[in-house]
Amino acid sequence: MAISTVRAITTTWHGSAGLQMGEQNEARHTSQLTTALCLDLIARCRNARLPGERIRLSIGADHIGYVKPALAAALQGFATETDTGLSIDPRNTPRFNEIAAALAPTFGFRIRREDFDVRSRPEGPVLAILDRGALPAFGVIGLGVHLNGYCRRPDGIHLWIAKRSATKKLDPGKYDNIVGGGISAGMTPRETLLKEAAEEAAIPEATLAHANEVSRIAYMMDRAEGLRRDLLVCYDVELPESFIPTPADGEVESFQLRPAAEILELLAADDLVKFNVNLVLIDFLLRHEILPDPGGTIATALAAQEPF
């Protein structure tokens, strides 16, 4: 659904009263299409219906994920059947990564050699570690940080947008936040933000002194790589007009500074933005009162997914 559809509406009116009514009707229709677009983007990230065909996976009594029947069968001997699904003996968790790596070629997921903490809930205790590439196959919660870097100009707020490298395995060449990354095992969201900002955009730590956590967005999504049960920890930072981010580690091809009012058109284009970044940008536009949401429909939909 493109925003240009809205702009293509033409109506002939006679007299000033009719013209004003036409403008009001067009504005109302534009708002309706904008709401429909945002609701569609949110719904795409929340298309998983659980458990569905998947089997609940636990460590001891703590629920950690969901696996498809074939993977569940391959876990026999490492996990045992219970009344609620499969359970891994907590004493066996040091072997979790080893087991996942052995199963990766058969079940088509890629070991990335980056460990994530395994938890039953985002703020819960760490129960195990698992390679990032295995998280979707096991339906384990993944935590990540996203940064909205913006500046204020006389004509309004402008937002820095990154274009992902064409060599990225996930969503190559798509638009992204200025900084984003998964929270590795043992790290906090703030530590991850500082690390990723330096690596991806050469943003000094001092520049992020006033970066504030502004929201947390959860979603459960079926994708080609498996089940994404993710929680995005979102930050805002107002940057000086003179600041220009620089691609530092090869994960970003380039950066663009765009008027925030144009971001909605970017979202409306056909699949140009990384799937979960749509949620972060919608949240930013809502909080900065750039995206109209008079009935609160979009905000309610965005907040509807509880963080597991």
C-alpha positions in Angstrom: 0.0 0.0 0.0 1.7 3.2 -1.1 1.2 6.7 0.3 1.3 8.0 -3.3 -2.2 6.3 -3.6 -3.4 8.9 -1.2 -1.9 11.8 -3.1 -3.5 10.5 -6.3 -7.0 11.2 -5.0 -8.6 13.9 -7.1 -12.0 15.5 -6.4 -13.7 18.4 -8.1 -15.5 20.8 -5.8 -17.3 24.1 -6.5 -17.1 27.0 -4.1 -14.8 27.5 -1.1 -17.0 25.5 1.3 -16.9 22.5 -1.1 -13.1 22.9 -1.5 -12.6 22.9 2.3 -14.8 19.8 2.6 -12.8 18.1 -0.1 -9.6 18.8 1.7 -11.0 17.5 5.0 -12.2 14.3 3.3 -8.8 13.8 1.6 -7.0 14.3 4.9 -9.4 11.8 6.6 -8.8 9.3 3.8 -5.0 9.8 4.0 -5.1 9.2 7.8 -7.1 6.0 7.2 -4.6 4.7 4.6 -1.7 5.6 6.9 -3.3 3.7 9.8 -3.9 0.7 7.6 -0.3 0.7 6.3 1.1 0.8 9.9 -1.2 -1.8 11.2 -0.2 -4.1 8.2 3.5 -3.6 9.0 3.0 -4.4 12.6 0.8 -7.5 11.8 3.5 -8.9 9.5 5.9 -9.0 12.4 3.4 -10.8 14.6 2.3 -13.6 12.3 3.3 -16.5 14.5 0.5 -18.5 16.2 1.9 -20.5 19.0 2.3 -23.3 19.7 0.7 -24.3 16.4 2.7 -27.3 15.1 5.6 -26.5 17.3 6.4 -28.3 20.6 7.2 -26.3 23.8 10.8 -26.5 24.9 11.9 -26.0 28.5 15.0 -26.1 30.6 13.8 -27.9 33.7 10.4 -26.2 34.4 11.4 -22.9 32.7 9.9 -22.5 29.2 12.5 -21.2 26.7 11.2 -21.8 23.2 9.4 -23.9 20.6 10.7 -26.5 18.1 9.1 -28.1 15.1 8.4 -31.9 15.4 11.4 -33.0 13.3 13.8 -31.0 15.5 12.1 -32.3 18.6 12.6 -35.8 17.4 16.3 -35.1 16.8 16.6 -33.9 20.4 15.6 -37.2 21.9 18.3 -38.3 24.3 19.2 -34.7 25.1 15.7 -33.6 26.0 12.9 -35.7 27.5 9.2 -35.7 26.9 6.9 -34.2 29.5 3.2 -33.4 29.7 3.9 -30.0 28.2 6.5 -30.7 25.6 10.2 -31.3 25.8 12.5 -30.5 28.8 16.3 -30.2 28.9 17.8 -31.3 32.2 19.6 -28.2 33.6 22.7 -30.3 34.1 22.9 -30.8 30.3 22.7 -27.1 29.3 26.5 -26.8 28.9 26.0 -29.1 25.8 23.2 -27.0 24.3 25.5 -25.2 21.8 27.3 -28.5 20.9 24.0 -30.2 20.2 22.8 -27.2 18.1 25.9 -27.1 16.1 25.7 -30.8 15.3 22.1 -30.3 14.1 22.6 -27.1 12.1 23.5 -28.8 8.7 20.4 -31.1 8.9 18.0 -28.4 9.9 19.4 -25.5 7.7 20.4 -22.9 10.2 23.8 -21.2 10.3 26.1 -21.2 13.3 27.3 -17.6 13.7 29.8 -18.1 16.6 28.1 -15.4 18.6 26.5 -16.6 21.8 23.3 -15.3 23.2 21.9 -15.7 26.7 18.9 -18.1 27.0 16.2 -17.0 29.3 12.6 -17.8 30.0 11.7 -14.1 30.0 13.8 -11.0 29.0 14.6 -10.0 32.6 14.9 -13.5 34.0 18.0 -15.4 35.0 20.4 -16.9 32.3 19.6 -20.6 31.9 22.1 -21.4 29.1 23.9 -20.0 26.1 23.0 -20.6 22.5 24.5 -19.5 19.2 22.7 -16.6 17.7 22.1 -18.5 14.4 20.2 -21.3 16.3 17.8 -19.0 18.1 15.0 -19.1 15.5 15.2 -22.9 15.1 14.7 -23.3 18.8 12.3 -20.4 19.2 14.4 -18.8 21.9 14.0 -15.2 22.8 16.5 -12.8 21.1 17.2 -9.4 22.5 18.5 -6.5 20.4 19.1 -2.7 20.6 18.0 -0.1 18.0 19.1 3.5 18.0 17.1 6.4 16.4 19.7 9.1 15.7 18.1 12.4 14.8 18.8 16.1 14.6 16.6 19.2 14.6 16.6 21.6 11.7 14.5 24.7 11.0 12.2 22.6 8.8 11.8 19.9 11.5 13.3 16.7 12.7 15.6 14.7 10.4 16.5 11.1 11.0 19.6 9.2 10.1 18.9 6.0 8.1 21.5 3.3 7.3 21.5 1.2 4.2 22.6 -2.4 5.0 25.5 -3.9 3.1 24.7 -6.0 0.1 26.8 -8.8 1.7 24.6 -9.1 4.8 23.0 -12.6 5.1 19.8 -11.1 6.6 18.0 -8.4 4.6 20.9 -7.2 2.5 20.6 -3.7 1.0 17.6 -2.8 3.0 17.2 0.4 5.1 17.9 0.2 8.8 18.3 2.3 11.9 21.6 4.2 12.3 22.7 1.5 14.8 21.2 -1.9 15.6 22.5 -5.2 16.9 21.8 -8.2 19.0 22.7 -8.4 22.7 25.4 -11.0 23.1 25.7 -13.2 26.1 26.8 -11.4 29.3 26.1 -7.9 27.9 23.6 -5.3 28.8 21.5 -3.3 26.3 23.5 -0.2 27.1 26.9 -1.9 26.6 25.6 -3.3 23.3 24.5 0.1 22.2 27.9 1.6 22.8 29.7 -1.3 21.1 27.5 -1.4 18.0 27.5 2.4 17.7 31.3 2.4 17.6 31.5 -0.5 15.2 28.7 0.3 12.8 28.7 4.1 12.6 31.9 5.3 14.4 29.8 7.2 17.0 31.9 8.1 20.0 30.7 7.0 23.5 30.6 10.7 24.6 28.1 11.4 21.8 25.7 8.8 23.3 25.9 10.2 26.8 22.3 11.5 26.4 20.9 8.5 24.5 17.8 7.4 26.4 15.9 4.1 26.3 12.5 5.1 25.1 10.6 1.9 24.4 10.6 -1.9 24.2 8.9 -3.6 21.3 8.2 -7.3 21.2 7.1 -9.5 18.3 6.8 -13.2 17.4 7.3 -13.8 13.7 7.6 -16.9 11.4 10.4 -16.3 8.9 12.4 -18.4 6.6 15.1 -18.8 9.3 12.5 -20.0 11.8 10.6 -18.5 14.7 11.7 -15.0 15.8 10.7 -14.2 19.3 12.4 -10.9 19.7 12.5 -7.9 22.1 13.8 -4.7 20.7 15.3 -2.2 23.2 14.9 1.2 21.5 17.0 4.3 22.2 16.8 7.9 20.9 19.7 10.3 20.7 19.6 13.9 19.4 22.8 14.4 17.4 24.4 17.8 16.5 23.7 18.9 12.9 27.4 18.7 12.2 27.7 15.0 13.1 28.0 12.6 10.2 28.1 8.8 10.9 30.7 6.8 9.1 30.4 3.1 8.1 33.1 1.4 10.2 32.8 -2.4 10.1 31.4 -3.1 6.6 27.9 -4.0 7.8 26.5 -0.6 6.6 26.9 0.6 3.0 25.9 4.2 3.6 24.0 6.6 5.8 21.3 9.1 4.7 19.8 12.0 6.7 16.1 12.2 5.8 13.3 14.5 7.0 11.3 12.5 9.5 8.1 13.4 7.7 9.4 11.5 4.6 10.0 8.3 6.6 6.4 7.2 6.2 6.8 7.2 2.5 9.9 4.9 2.9 7.8 2.5 5.0 5.1 2.6 2.3 7.5 1.6 -0.4 7.7 -2.1 -1.4 9.8 -3.9 1.2 12.7 -1.4 1.3 13.1 -1.4 5.1 14.3 -4.3 7.3 11.2 -6.0 8.7 11.6 -5.2 12.4 12.9 -1.7 11.8 9.5 -0.8 10.5 8.3 -1.2 14.1 11.0 1.0 15.5 10.4 3.8 13.0 6.6 3.7 13.6 7.3 4.0 17.3 9.7 7.0 16.7 7.2 8.8 14.4 4.4 8.3 17.0 6.4 9.5 20.0 7.6 12.6 18.1 4.0 13.4 16.9 5.0 13.1 13.2 2.7 10.2 12.5 -1.0 11.0 13.0 -2.8 8.6 15.2 -5.9 10.4 16.5 -7.7 7.4 17.9 -4.5 5.7 19.2 -5.1 2.7 17.0 -1.5 2.4 15.9 0.0 2.9 19.3 -2.4 0.3 20.8 -1.4 -2.2 18.1 2.3 -1.6 18.6 2.0 -2.2 22.4 -0.3 -5.2 22.0 2.5 -7.8 22.1 3.5 -8.5 25.6 7.3 -9.1 26.1 6.9 -12.8 26.6 
